[in-house]
């Protein structure tokens, strides 16, 4: 049965599309045609719970290539850790994280741009728990601003099943600053040699409305940054100083625990 050797499990709005594309460009790595398969979070109605149908997605993988799959909802969706472990207990897990303040704001802008968020940010955060109790209209996708940003809770949940050796955490901020080094580190963890394919990386996120203005940054960094571009309607809403102070206070303890768990300083 064909199953992935590794999964990119999250987090949402943390650069998973860019990481997926960087790895997909490697000739020794195979991904299904669709980036977000949504098998283990049971959102793919075509696959259901059929491991055989899931396996078919990887049947075209060339011999001796690694196989991967990327669905950023896996990290924060309850039950995914157990389903993955029952199905592919030896799989390696790749997690990309970013400053939770920036992730919350990016997630909020995304929900505004998708015309599902009508509240101001602070009101949306206050209403989050109530909204998440509603199991309809994908409330857990659009309104889980804080829940998805409490990284340490999700990492510990996966660690209990898979152990630390099967988990690799990288940071969006470091991917922007040094994509070559971060990619090389990931490929070393996966056990494959790196091929020089960083240039001409397209930005694939569906909310990109137009390219960024040219800058003096490298091409790949521009494209990574452009993945987070939101249209003008969403940009009319601004993160206020009150919002920022609240989020800094909210995530302080979570960040301390994350830093301790990782055994290294956070890049934000």
Buried (B, 14 or more C-beta within 10 A) or exposed (E): EBBBBBBBBBBBBBBBBBBBBBBBBBEBBBBBEEBBBBBBBBBBEEBEEEBEEBBBBBEEBEEEBBBBBBBBBBBBBEEBBBBBBEBBEEBBBBBBBBBBBBBBBBBBBBBBBBEBBEBBBEEBBEEBEEBBEEEEEEBBBBBBBBBBBBBBEBBEBBBEBBEEEBBBBBBBBBBBEEBEEBBEBBBEBBEBEBEEBBEEBEBEBEBBEEEBEEEEEBEBBBBBBBBBBBBEEBEEBEBEEEBEEBBEEBBEEBBEBBEEBBEEEBBB
